Amino acid sequence: MELREENKKIEMFALQAASYELHTTDGGTTVYRSKKPADQDVQHHYLCAHCYSSSKVSILQPKPERSQHAGFFIHYCPQCKNEYKMQKVPFHKLYQNVRPLPH
C-alpha cells in the first residue's frame, strides 16, 4: 500500500511540475517559474528550486522585513527558508526613503 501512495505522490508532482520551467531572475538566481497562462492578467509565480528538487511545491513569498537588498527584491521559501534575489528594484524606490543631506 505504501508503494502505491508513493507512486501517486510522484505522479501528482509530475503533473504539477509540467506547469513550471527553469528561470533565472534579474538577481542571477535560479527558480522555477509558472509557464505563461492563457489569461494574460494572471502574473507568474515562482517556486523554490531547492524544494522543487525534493518534489515539493513551495511558492516564493516577498520577504517583509528586508524586501530590498543590493538593488533587488528578496523573496524567501516558507518551507526551507532559502532567500532569492528576484527583480531589480526600480530606481525611484531605491531612494524613496533617503533624506537629502543638510547643507
Gaussian input, Z-matrix of N, CA and C with variables (Angstrom, degrees):
# hf/3-21g

backbone

0 1
 N
 C     1     B1
 C     2     B2     1     A1
 N     3     B3     2     A2     1     D1
 C     4     B4     3     A3     2     D2
 C     5     B5     4     A4     3     D3
 N     6     B6     5     A5     4     D4
 C     7     B7     6     A6     5     D5
 C     8     B8     7     A7     6     D6
 N     9     B9     8     A8     7     D7
 C    10    B10     9     A9     8     D8
 C    11    B11    10    A10     9     D9
 N    12    B12    11    A11    10    D10
 C    13    B13    12    A12    11    D11
 C    14    B14    13    A13    12    D12
 N    15    B15    14    A14    13    D13
 C    16    B16    15    A15    14    D14
 C    17    B17    16    A16    15    D15
 N    18    B18    17    A17    16    D16
 C    19    B19    18    A18    17    D17
 C    20    B20    19    A19    18    D18
 N    21    B21    20    A20    19    D19
 C    22    B22    21    A21    20    D20
 C    23    B23    22    A22    21    D21
 N    24    B24    23    A23    22    D22
 C    25    B25    24    A24    23    D23
 C    26    B26    25    A25    24    D24
 N    27    B27    26    A26    25    D25
 C    28    B28    27    A27    26    D26
 C    29    B29    28    A28    27    D27
 N    30    B30    29    A29    28    D28
 C    31    B31    30    A30    29    D29
 C    32    B32    31    A31    30    D30
 N    33    B33    32    A32    31    D31
 C    34    B34    33    A33    32    D32
 C    35    B35    34    A34    33    D33
 N    36    B36    35    A35    34    D34
 C    37    B37    36    A36    35    D35
 C    38    B38    37    A37    36    D36
 N    39    B39    38    A38    37    D37
 C    40    B40    39    A39    38    D38
 C    41    B41    40    A40    39    D39
 N    42    B42    41    A41    40    D40
 C    43    B43    42    A42    41    D41
 C    44    B44    43    A43    42    D42
 N    45    B45    44    A44    43    D43
 C    46    B46    45    A45    44    D44
 C    47    B47    46    A46    45    D45
 N    48    B48    47    A47    46    D46
 C    49    B49    48    A48    47    D47
 C    50    B50    49    A49    48    D48
 N    51    B51    50    A50    49    D49
 C    52    B52    51    A51    50    D50
 C    53    B53    52    A52    51    D51
 N    54    B54    53    A53    52    D52
 C    55    B55    54    A54    53    D53
 C    56    B56    55    A55    54    D54
 N    57    B57    56    A56    55    D55
 C    58    B58    57    A57    56    D56
 C    59    B59    58    A58    57    D57
 N    60    B60    59    A59    58    D58
 C    61    B61    60    A60    59    D59
 C    62    B62    61    A61    60    D60
 N    63    B63    62    A62    61    D61
 C    64    B64    63    A63    62    D62
 C    65    B65    64    A64    63    D63
 N    66    B66    65    A65    64    D64
 C    67    B67    66    A66    65    D65
 C    68    B68    67    A67    66    D66
 N    69    B69    68    A68    67    D67
 C    70    B70    69    A69    68    D68
 C    71    B71    70    A70    69    D69
 N    72    B72    71    A71    70    D70
 C    73    B73    72    A72    71    D71
 C    74    B74    73    A73    72    D72
 N    75    B75    74    A74    73    D73
 C    76    B76    75    A75    74    D74
 C    77    B77    76    A76    75    D75
 N    78    B78    77    A77    76    D76
 C    79    B79    78    A78    77    D77
 C    80    B80    79    A79    78    D78
 N    81    B81    80    A80    79    D79
 C    82    B82    81    A81    80    D80
 C    83    B83    82    A82    81    D81
 N    84    B84    83    A83    82    D82
 C    85    B85    84    A84    83    D83
 C    86    B86    85    A85    84    D84
 N    87    B87    86    A86    85    D85
 C    88    B88    87    A87    86    D86
 C    89    B89    88    A88    87    D87
 N    90    B90    89    A89    88    D88
 C    91    B91    90    A90    89    D89
 C    92    B92    91    A91    90    D90
 N    93    B93    92    A92    91    D91
 C    94    B94    93    A93    92    D92
 C    95    B95    94    A94    93    D93
 N    96    B96    95    A95    94    D94
 C    97    B97    96    A96    95    D95
 C    98    B98    97    A97    96    D96
 N    99    B99    98    A98    97    D97
 C   100   B100    99    A99    98    D98
 C   101   B101   100   A100    99    D99
 N   102   B102   101   A101   100   D100
 C   103   B103   102   A102   101   D101
 C   104   B104   103   A103   102   D102
 N   105   B105   104   A104   103   D103
 C   106   B106   105   A105   104   D104
 C   107   B107   106   A106   105   D105
 N   108   B108   107   A107   106   D106
 C   109   B109   108   A108   107   D107
 C   110   B110   109   A109   108   D108
 N   111   B111   110   A110   109   D109
 C   112   B112   111   A111   110   D110
 C   113   B113   112   A112   111   D111
 N   114   B114   113   A113   112   D112
 C   115   B115   114   A114   113   D113
 C   116   B116   115   A115   114   D114
 N   117   B117   116   A116   115   D115
 C   118   B118   117   A117   116   D116
 C   119   B119   118   A118   117   D117
 N   120   B120   119   A119   118   D118
 C   121   B121   120   A120   119   D119
 C   122   B122   121   A121   120   D120
 N   123   B123   122   A122   121   D121
 C   124   B124   123   A123   122   D122
 C   125   B125   124   A124   123   D123
 N   126   B126   125   A125   124   D124
 C   127   B127   126   A126   125   D125
 C   128   B128   127   A127   126   D126
 N   129   B129   128   A128   127   D127
 C   130   B130   129   A129   128   D128
 C   131   B131   130   A130   129   D129
 N   132   B132   131   A131   130   D130
 C   133   B133   132   A132   131   D131
 C   134   B134   133   A133   132   D132
 N   135   B135   134   A134   133   D133
 C   136   B136   135   A135   134   D134
 C   137   B137   136   A136   135   D135
 N   138   B138   137   A137   136   D136
 C   139   B139   138   A138   137   D137
 C   140   B140   139   A139   138   D138
 N   141   B141   140   A140   139   D139
 C   142   B142   141   A141   140   D140
 C   143   B143   142   A142   141   D141
 N   144   B144   143   A143   142   D142
 C   145   B145   144   A144   143   D143
 C   146   B146   145   A145   144   D144
 N   147   B147   146   A146   145   D145
 C   148   B148   147   A147   146   D146
 C   149   B149   148   A148   147   D147
 N   150   B150   149   A149   148   D148
 C   151   B151   150   A150   149   D149
 C   152   B152   151   A151   150   D150
 N   153   B153   152   A152   151   D151
 C   154   B154   153   A153   152   D152
 C   155   B155   154   A154   153   D153
 N   156   B156   155   A155   154   D154
 C   157   B157   156   A156   155   D155
 C   158   B158   157   A157   156   D156
 N   159   B159   158   A158   157   D157
 C   160   B160   159   A159   158   D158
 C   161   B161   160   A160   159   D159
 N   162   B162   161   A161   160   D160
 C   163   B163   162   A162   161   D161
 C   164   B164   163   A163   162   D162
 N   165   B165   164   A164   163   D163
 C   166   B166   165   A165   164   D164
 C   167   B167   166   A166   165   D165
 N   168   B168   167   A167   166   D166
 C   169   B169   168   A168   167   D167
 C   170   B170   169   A169   168   D168
 N   171   B171   170   A170   169   D169
 C   172   B172   171   A171   170   D170
 C   173   B173   172   A172   171   D171
 N   174   B174   173   A173   172   D172
 C   175   B175   174   A174   173   D173
 C   176   B176   175   A175   174   D174
 N   177   B177   176   A176   175   D175
 C   178   B178   177   A177   176   D176
 C   179   B179   178   A178   177   D177
 N   180   B180   179   A179   178   D178
 C   181   B181   180   A180   179   D179
 C   182   B182   181   A181   180   D180
 N   183   B183   182   A182   181   D181
 C   184   B184   183   A183   182   D182
 C   185   B185   184   A184   183   D183
 N   186   B186   185   A185   184   D184
 C   187   B187   186   A186   185   D185
 C   188   B188   187   A187   186   D186
 N   189   B189   188   A188   187   D187
 C   190   B190   189   A189   188   D188
 C   191   B191   190   A190   189   D189
 N   192   B192   191   A191   190   D190
 C   193   B193   192   A192   191   D191
 C   194   B194   193   A193   192   D192
 N   195   B195   194   A194   193   D193
 C   196   B196   195   A195   194   D194
 C   197   B197   196   A196   195   D195
 N   198   B198   197   A197   196   D196
 C   199   B199   198   A198   197   D197
 C   200   B200   199   A199   198   D198
 N   201   B201   200   A200   199   D199
 C   202   B202   201   A201   200   D200
 C   203   B203   202   A202   201   D201
 N   204   B204   203   A203   202   D202
 C   205   B205   204   A204   203   D203
 C   206   B206   205   A205   204   D204
 N   207   B207   206   A206   205   D205
 C   208   B208   207   A207   206   D206
 C   209   B209   208   A208   207   D207
 N   210   B210   209   A209   208   D208
 C   211   B211   210   A210   209   D209
 C   212   B212   211   A211   210   D210
 N   213   B213   212   A212   211   D211
 C   214   B214   213   A213   212   D212
 C   215   B215   214   A214   213   D213
 N   216   B216   215   A215   214   D214
 C   217   B217   216   A216   215   D215
 C   218   B218   217   A217   216   D216
 N   219   B219   218   A218   217   D217
 C   220   B220   219   A219   218   D218
 C   221   B221   220   A220   219   D219
 N   222   B222   221   A221   220   D220
 C   223   B223   222   A222   221   D221
 C   224   B224   223   A223   222   D222
 N   225   B225   224   A224   223   D223
 C   226   B226   225   A225   224   D224
 C   227   B227   226   A226   225   D225
 N   228   B228   227   A227   226   D226
 C   229   B229   228   A228   227   D227
 C   230   B230   229   A229   228   D228
 N   231   B231   230   A230   229   D229
 C   232   B232   231   A231   230   D230
 C   233   B233   232   A232   231   D231
 N   234   B234   233   A233   232   D232
 C   235   B235   234   A234   233   D233
 C   236   B236   235   A235   234   D234
 N   237   B237   236   A236   235   D235
 C   238   B238   237   A237   236   D236
 C   239   B239   238   A238   237   D237
 N   240   B240   239   A239   238   D238
 C   241   B241   240   A240   239   D239
 C   242   B242   241   A241   240   D240
 N   243   B243   242   A242   241   D241
 C   244   B244   243   A243   242   D242
 C   245   B245   244   A244   243   D243
 N   246   B246   245   A245   244   D244
 C   247   B247   246   A246   245   D245
 C   248   B248   247   A247   246   D246
 N   249   B249   248   A248   247   D247
 C   250   B250   249   A249   248   D248
 C   251   B251   250   A250   249   D249
 N   252   B252   251   A251   250   D250
 C   253   B253   252   A252   251   D251
 C   254   B254   253   A253   252   D252
 N   255   B255   254   A254   253   D253
 C   256   B256   255   A255   254   D254
 C   257   B257   256   A256   255   D255
 N   258   B258   257   A257   256   D256
 C   259   B259   258   A258   257   D257
 C   260   B260   259   A259   258   D258
 N   261   B261   260   A260   259   D259
 C   262   B262   261   A261   260   D260
 C   263   B263   262   A262   261   D261
 N   264   B264   263   A263   262   D262
 C   265   B265   264   A264   263   D263
 C   266   B266   265   A265   264   D264
 N   267   B267   266   A266   265   D265
 C   268   B268   267   A267   266   D266
 C   269   B269   268   A268   267   D267
 N   270   B270   269   A269   268   D268
 C   271   B271   270   A270   269   D269
 C   272   B272   271   A271   270   D270
 N   273   B273   272   A272   271   D271
 C   274   B274   273   A273   272   D272
 C   275   B275   274   A274   273   D273
 N   276   B276   275   A275   274   D274
 C   277   B277   276   A276   275   D275
 C   278   B278   277   A277   276   D276
 N   279   B279   278   A278   277   D277
 C   280   B280   279   A279   278   D278
 C   281   B281   280   A280   279   D279
 N   282   B282   281   A281   280   D280
 C   283   B283   282   A282   281   D281
 C   284   B284   283   A283   282   D282
 N   285   B285   284   A284   283   D283
 C   286   B286   285   A285   284   D284
 C   287   B287   286   A286   285   D285
 N   288   B288   287   A287   286   D286
 C   289   B289   288   A288   287   D287
 C   290   B290   289   A289   288   D288
 N   291   B291   290   A290   289   D289
 C   292   B292   291   A291   290   D290
 C   293   B293   292   A292   291   D291
 N   294   B294   293   A293   292   D292
 C   295   B295   294   A294   293   D293
 C   296   B296   295   A295   294   D294
 N   297   B297   296   A296   295   D295
 C   298   B298   297   A297   296   D296
 C   299   B299   298   A298   297   D297
 N   300   B300   299   A299   298   D298
 C   301   B301   300   A300   299   D299
 C   302   B302   301   A301   300   D300
 N   303   B303   302   A302   301   D301
 C   304   B304   303   A303   302   D302
 C   305   B305   304   A304   303   D303
 N   306   B306   305   A305   304   D304
 C   307   B307   306   A306   305   D305
 C   308   B308   307   A307   306   D306

   B1=1.4433
   B2=1.5345
   B3=1.3344
   B4=1.4606
   B5=1.5194
   B6=1.3209
   B7=1.4625
   B8=1.5243
   B9=1.3103
   B10=1.4689
   B11=1.5233
   B12=1.3215
   B13=1.4656
   B14=1.5267
   B15=1.3180
   B16=1.4647
   B17=1.5252
   B18=1.3211
   B19=1.4653
   B20=1.5248
   B21=1.3168
   B22=1.4666
   B23=1.5333
   B24=1.3357
   B25=1.4641
   B26=1.5218
   B27=1.3330
   B28=1.4670
   B29=1.5240
   B30=1.3226
   B31=1.4651
   B32=1.5294
   B33=1.3231
   B34=1.4677
   B35=1.5291
   B36=1.3376
   B37=1.4584
   B38=1.5280
   B39=1.3261
   B40=1.4677
   B41=1.5273
   B42=1.3221
   B43=1.4687
   B44=1.5286
   B45=1.3190
   B46=1.4632
   B47=1.5262
   B48=1.3154
   B49=1.4656
   B50=1.5252
   B51=1.3172
   B52=1.4636
   B53=1.5271
   B54=1.3216
   B55=1.4659
   B56=1.5275
   B57=1.3399
   B58=1.4646
   B59=1.5202
   B60=1.3414
   B61=1.4573
   B62=1.5253
   B63=1.3248
   B64=1.4648
   B65=1.5240
   B66=1.3086
   B67=1.4622
   B68=1.5279
   B69=1.3220
   B70=1.4594
   B71=1.5206
   B72=1.3231
   B73=1.4641
   B74=1.5257
   B75=1.3311
   B76=1.4678
   B77=1.5223
   B78=1.3375
   B79=1.4622
   B80=1.5145
   B81=1.3404
   B82=1.4578
   B83=1.5185
   B84=1.3270
   B85=1.4605
   B86=1.5217
   B87=1.3151
   B88=1.4592
   B89=1.5187
   B90=1.3194
   B91=1.4591
   B92=1.5272
   B93=1.3032
   B94=1.4564
   B95=1.5165
   B96=1.3331
   B97=1.4598
   B98=1.5149
   B99=1.3223
   B100=1.4570
   B101=1.5260
   B102=1.3176
   B103=1.4608
   B104=1.5187
   B105=1.3155
   B106=1.4632
   B107=1.5211
   B108=1.3303
   B109=1.4621
   B110=1.5248
   B111=1.3207
   B112=1.4615
   B113=1.5271
   B114=1.3239
   B115=1.4573
   B116=1.5283
   B117=1.3158
   B118=1.4650
   B119=1.5298
   B120=1.3436
   B121=1.4640
   B122=1.5235
   B123=1.3152
   B124=1.4610
   B125=1.5276
   B126=1.3223
   B127=1.4630
   B128=1.5273
   B129=1.3294
   B130=1.4618
   B131=1.5219
   B132=1.3096
   B133=1.4578
   B134=1.5212
   B135=1.3248
   B136=1.4603
   B137=1.5215
   B138=1.3386
   B139=1.4612
   B140=1.5208
   B141=1.3141
   B142=1.4575
   B143=1.5292
   B144=1.3309
   B145=1.4678
   B146=1.5253
   B147=1.3265
   B148=1.4684
   B149=1.5318
   B150=1.3061
   B151=1.4707
   B152=1.5281
   B153=1.3283
   B154=1.4578
   B155=1.5268
   B156=1.3388
   B157=1.4694
   B158=1.5261
   B159=1.3406
   B160=1.4689
   B161=1.5249
   B162=1.3320
   B163=1.4726
   B164=1.5217
   B165=1.3349
   B166=1.4622
   B167=1.5209
   B168=1.3212
   B169=1.4576
   B170=1.5233
   B171=1.3300
   B172=1.4621
   B173=1.5256
   B174=1.3230
   B175=1.4631
   B176=1.5240
   B177=1.3281
   B178=1.4648
   B179=1.5295
   B180=1.3298
   B181=1.4610
   B182=1.5279
   B183=1.3426
   B184=1.4646
   B185=1.5257
   B186=1.3091
   B187=1.4679
   B188=1.5290
   B189=1.3280
   B190=1.4694
   B191=1.5255
   B192=1.3234
   B193=1.4610
   B194=1.5187
   B195=1.3020
   B196=1.4694
   B197=1.5197
   B198=1.3187
   B199=1.4552
   B200=1.5211
   B201=1.3439
   B202=1.4568
   B203=1.5192
   B204=1.3212
   B205=1.4613
   B206=1.5183
   B207=1.3106
   B208=1.4682
   B209=1.5249
   B210=1.3336
   B211=1.4546
   B212=1.5124
   B213=1.3290
   B214=1.4638
   B215=1.5245
   B216=1.3277
   B217=1.4535
   B218=1.5234
   B219=1.3229
   B220=1.4607
   B221=1.5216
   B222=1.3259
   B223=1.4621
   B224=1.5227
   B225=1.3094
   B226=1.4674
   B227=1.5249
   B228=1.3189
   B229=1.4598
   B230=1.5288
   B231=1.3307
   B232=1.4642
   B233=1.5320
   B234=1.3384
   B235=1.4649
   B236=1.5218
   B237=1.3320
   B238=1.4723
   B239=1.5310
   B240=1.3345
   B241=1.4744
   B242=1.5251
   B243=1.3416
   B244=1.4623
   B245=1.5242
   B246=1.3292
   B247=1.4589
   B248=1.5215
   B249=1.3281
   B250=1.4622
   B251=1.5220
   B252=1.3419
   B253=1.4630
   B254=1.5240
   B255=1.3158
   B256=1.4586
   B257=1.5306
   B258=1.3336
   B259=1.4567
   B260=1.5258
   B261=1.3381
   B262=1.4637
   B263=1.5237
   B264=1.3233
   B265=1.4602
   B266=1.5248
   B267=1.3369
   B268=1.4681
   B269=1.5251
   B270=1.3129
   B271=1.4676
   B272=1.5238
   B273=1.3243
   B274=1.4690
   B275=1.5296
   B276=1.3302
   B277=1.4692
   B278=1.5250
   B279=1.3136
   B280=1.4592
   B281=1.5258
   B282=1.3005
   B283=1.4583
   B284=1.5266
   B285=1.3270
   B286=1.4568
   B287=1.5334
   B288=1.3141
   B289=1.4639
   B290=1.5301
   B291=1.3101
   B292=1.4619
   B293=1.5267
   B294=1.3171
   B295=1.4650
   B296=1.5250
   B297=1.3232
   B298=1.4702
   B299=1.5261
   B300=1.3041
   B301=1.4622
   B302=1.5244
   B303=1.3466
   B304=1.4757
   B305=1.5273
   B306=1.3016
   B307=1.4759
   B308=1.4860
   A1=111.50
   A2=117.88
   A3=121.26
   A4=111.77
   A5=116.76
   A6=120.88
   A7=110.64
   A8=117.77
   A9=121.25
   A10=110.91
   A11=116.10
   A12=119.86
   A13=110.87
   A14=116.17
   A15=120.43
   A16=110.52
   A17=117.32
   A18=121.19
   A19=110.78
   A20=116.76
   A21=121.30
   A22=110.14
   A23=117.15
   A24=121.03
   A25=111.09
   A26=115.96
   A27=120.71
   A28=110.27
   A29=116.74
   A30=120.89
   A31=111.06
   A32=116.68
   A33=120.07
   A34=110.97
   A35=117.04
   A36=119.30
   A37=110.09
   A38=117.39
   A39=120.84
   A40=110.75
   A41=117.18
   A42=120.39
   A43=110.77
   A44=116.71
   A45=120.46
   A46=111.11
   A47=116.74
   A48=122.13
   A49=111.93
   A50=117.41
   A51=120.98
   A52=111.83
   A53=117.43
   A54=121.88
   A55=113.12
   A56=117.26
   A57=121.41
   A58=111.03
   A59=114.79
   A60=121.06
   A61=108.70
   A62=116.36
   A63=120.40
   A64=109.57
   A65=115.38
   A66=120.53
   A67=108.62
   A68=116.63
   A69=121.46
   A70=107.65
   A71=116.36
   A72=121.20
   A73=110.56
   A74=116.03
   A75=120.80
   A76=110.95
   A77=116.50
   A78=121.67
   A79=113.48
   A80=117.60
   A81=121.80
   A82=115.24
   A83=118.03
   A84=119.69
   A85=110.45
   A86=115.63
   A87=121.33
   A88=109.70
   A89=115.11
   A90=122.96
   A91=107.29
   A92=116.40
   A93=120.82
   A94=107.27
   A95=115.93
   A96=122.03
   A97=109.02
   A98=115.43
   A99=119.22
   A100=108.67
   A101=115.67
   A102=119.35
   A103=107.92
   A104=116.60
   A105=120.61
   A106=109.86
   A107=116.91
   A108=120.15
   A109=111.24
   A110=115.77
   A111=120.70
   A112=110.30
   A113=117.20
   A114=122.59
   A115=108.63
   A116=117.02
   A117=121.64
   A118=113.38
   A119=117.75
   A120=120.75
   A121=112.29
   A122=117.03
   A123=121.47
   A124=108.72
   A125=116.40
   A126=121.54
   A127=110.99
   A128=115.29
   A129=120.23
   A130=109.51
   A131=115.82
   A132=120.50
   A133=106.72
   A134=115.53
   A135=121.41
   A136=110.67
   A137=115.14
   A138=121.59
   A139=110.30
   A140=115.37
   A141=122.91
   A142=109.34
   A143=116.80
   A144=121.12
   A145=111.46
   A146=116.94
   A147=120.74
   A148=110.58
   A149=117.17
   A150=120.69
   A151=110.99
   A152=116.40
   A153=121.23
   A154=110.19
   A155=116.97
   A156=120.25
   A157=111.63
   A158=116.50
   A159=121.60
   A160=111.30
   A161=115.80
   A162=122.96
   A163=112.95
   A164=116.08
   A165=121.30
   A166=108.55
   A167=116.00
   A168=121.39
   A169=107.42
   A170=116.51
   A171=121.65
   A172=108.25
   A173=116.08
   A174=121.93
   A175=109.62
   A176=115.69
   A177=121.04
   A178=110.28
   A179=115.19
   A180=122.68
   A181=109.86
   A182=117.29
   A183=119.35
   A184=110.31
   A185=116.25
   A186=120.78
   A187=108.06
   A188=117.72
   A189=119.38
   A190=114.94
   A191=118.68
   A192=119.20
   A193=113.30
   A194=117.90
   A195=120.68
   A196=107.33
   A197=115.05
   A198=118.63
   A199=112.86
   A200=117.35
   A201=120.80
   A202=109.53
   A203=115.88
   A204=120.66
   A205=108.10
   A206=116.27
   A207=122.42
   A208=111.96
   A209=116.01
   A210=120.06
   A211=115.49
   A212=118.12
   A213=121.86
   A214=110.43
   A215=115.48
   A216=119.94
   A217=107.85
   A218=117.09
   A219=122.71
   A220=109.39
   A221=115.97
   A222=122.28
   A223=107.62
   A224=116.39
   A225=120.40
   A226=110.39
   A227=114.63
   A228=121.62
   A229=108.18
   A230=118.41
   A231=119.91
   A232=113.42
   A233=117.38
   A234=119.71
   A235=112.35
   A236=117.15
   A237=120.00
   A238=112.88
   A239=117.26
   A240=123.94
   A241=114.61
   A242=119.04
   A243=120.54
   A244=109.17
   A245=116.17
   A246=121.87
   A247=109.55
   A248=115.14
   A249=121.57
   A250=110.07
   A251=116.54
   A252=120.98
   A253=106.14
   A254=116.23
   A255=120.10
   A256=110.76
   A257=117.16
   A258=121.54
   A259=110.39
   A260=114.08
   A261=119.67
   A262=108.95
   A263=115.12
   A264=120.68
   A265=107.05
   A266=118.31
   A267=119.20
   A268=110.50
   A269=116.12
   A270=122.20
   A271=112.19
   A272=117.61
   A273=120.11
   A274=111.97
   A275=118.75
   A276=121.05
   A277=111.70
   A278=117.11
   A279=119.90
   A280=111.45
   A281=116.48
   A282=120.60
   A283=113.66
   A284=118.31
   A285=119.28
   A286=113.17
   A287=119.11
   A288=121.25
   A289=113.32
   A290=116.64
   A291=120.72
   A292=108.37
   A293=115.62
   A294=120.73
   A295=109.14
   A296=116.55
   A297=118.54
   A298=110.58
   A299=115.64
   A300=121.07
   A301=109.62
   A302=116.89
   A303=118.53
   A304=110.11
   A305=115.66
   A306=120.60
   A307=111.33
   D1=-40.22
   D2=179.96
   D3=-61.76
   D4=-38.28
   D5=-179.93
   D6=-63.41
   D7=-40.94
   D8=178.29
   D9=-63.92
   D10=-42.45
   D11=179.24
   D12=-63.88
   D13=-40.97
   D14=178.54
   D15=-64.59
   D16=-43.01
   D17=177.29
   D18=-61.79
   D19=-39.28
   D20=179.14
   D21=-63.18
   D22=-42.56
   D23=177.90
   D24=-62.26
   D25=-42.48
   D26=179.46
   D27=-63.16
   D28=-43.83
   D29=179.23
   D30=-63.37
   D31=-41.97
   D32=-179.88
   D33=-65.36
   D34=-40.26
   D35=177.94
   D36=-65.45
   D37=-40.84
   D38=179.45
   D39=-60.29
   D40=-38.63
   D41=177.42
   D42=-65.38
   D43=-44.20
   D44=177.87
   D45=-65.52
   D46=-42.63
   D47=-175.90
   D48=-62.15
   D49=-27.72
   D50=-179.81
   D51=-64.76
   D52=-15.49
   D53=-179.13
   D54=-90.25
   D55=3.63
   D56=-175.34
   D57=-127.63
   D58=157.40
   D59=177.15
   D60=-139.75
   D61=155.38
   D62=176.36
   D63=-64.31
   D64=143.22
   D65=-178.83
   D66=-147.21
   D67=136.19
   D68=174.02
   D69=-101.05
   D70=124.34
   D71=-177.82
   D72=-75.99
   D73=169.88
   D74=175.02
   D75=-58.19
   D76=-29.56
   D77=-179.90
   D78=-80.69
   D79=-2.21
   D80=176.40
   D81=88.35
   D82=6.64
   D83=178.18
   D84=-94.01
   D85=153.23
   D86=-178.83
   D87=-100.89
   D88=127.93
   D89=178.04
   D90=-135.40
   D91=175.20
   D92=170.28
   D93=-103.68
   D94=134.07
   D95=-177.57
   D96=-118.01
   D97=143.37
   D98=176.37
   D99=-62.83
   D100=140.81
   D101=175.82
   D102=-67.97
   D103=153.53
   D104=-175.62
   D105=-61.48
   D106=120.83
   D107=179.11
   D108=-74.29
   D109=162.85
   D110=178.49
   D111=-63.80
   D112=-34.58
   D113=178.52
   D114=-81.21
   D115=107.71
   D116=-175.65
   D117=-67.35
   D118=-14.76
   D119=178.79
   D120=-78.51
   D121=-15.78
   D122=-179.83
   D123=-83.34
   D124=128.66
   D125=-179.20
   D126=-84.39
   D127=155.16
   D128=173.44
   D129=-63.09
   D130=153.67
   D131=166.42
   D132=-130.14
   D133=162.48
   D134=-169.07
   D135=-124.94
   D136=144.94
   D137=179.17
   D138=-113.45
   D139=150.38
   D140=175.92
   D141=-67.39
   D142=125.57
   D143=-179.59
   D144=-66.88
   D145=-35.78
   D146=179.47
   D147=-64.19
   D148=-49.51
   D149=-179.82
   D150=-66.65
   D151=-38.26
   D152=179.32
   D153=-58.73
   D154=-39.85
   D155=-179.93
   D156=-68.40
   D157=-15.55
   D158=175.64
   D159=-102.33
   D160=18.37
   D161=179.56
   D162=61.93
   D163=36.26
   D164=176.20
   D165=-118.98
   D166=140.19
   D167=175.45
   D168=-100.30
   D169=113.37
   D170=178.93
   D171=-132.77
   D172=111.08
   D173=-177.01
   D174=-77.07
   D175=128.46
   D176=179.82
   D177=-67.49
   D178=142.33
   D179=-177.81
   D180=-120.79
   D181=147.28
   D182=175.69
   D183=-62.73
   D184=138.96
   D185=179.84
   D186=-83.21
   D187=113.04
   D188=-172.28
   D189=-69.32
   D190=-42.08
   D191=-174.59
   D192=-80.78
   D193=-17.00
   D194=178.14
   D195=-145.11
   D196=70.76
   D197=-174.24
   D198=-73.86
   D199=-18.76
   D200=-179.05
   D201=-127.70
   D202=138.31
   D203=175.72
   D204=-152.45
   D205=126.24
   D206=178.15
   D207=54.18
   D208=36.20
   D209=176.23
   D210=83.20
   D211=10.84
   D212=-179.98
   D213=-129.12
   D214=147.25
   D215=171.12
   D216=-72.52
   D217=139.86
   D218=-179.46
   D219=-107.24
   D220=130.24
   D221=173.29
   D222=-118.23
   D223=156.23
   D224=-179.30
   D225=-132.66
   D226=160.42
   D227=177.21
   D228=-94.30
   D229=123.35
   D230=179.75
   D231=-66.82
   D232=-20.94
   D233=-178.47
   D234=-85.05
   D235=-55.51
   D236=-173.47
   D237=-103.50
   D238=-6.96
   D239=176.99
   D240=72.07
   D241=9.52
   D242=174.56
   D243=-62.44
   D244=148.67
   D245=178.04
   D246=-113.76
   D247=146.69
   D248=-176.53
   D249=-132.71
   D250=132.08
   D251=170.25
   D252=-76.74
   D253=126.98
   D254=-176.55
   D255=-107.80
   D256=-117.08
   D257=-177.10
   D258=-80.72
   D259=157.00
   D260=174.88
   D261=-67.68
   D262=143.25
   D263=174.89
   D264=-76.63
   D265=129.45
   D266=177.40
   D267=-57.39
   D268=144.25
   D269=-175.01
   D270=-51.29
   D271=-44.09
   D272=-176.96
   D273=-66.17
   D274=-26.59
   D275=178.10
   D276=-79.44
   D277=-27.13
   D278=179.01
   D279=-61.30
   D280=-35.53
   D281=-172.48
   D282=-114.10
   D283=14.18
   D284=-176.51
   D285=-68.70
   D286=-26.52
   D287=-179.72
   D288=-102.78
   D289=7.44
   D290=-179.68
   D291=-89.33
   D292=127.48
   D293=178.86
   D294=-91.56
   D295=145.12
   D296=177.53
   D297=-65.64
   D298=149.84
   D299=177.84
   D300=-69.69
   D301=141.61
   D302=177.42
   D303=-69.58
   D304=148.57
   D305=-179.48
   D306=-93.09

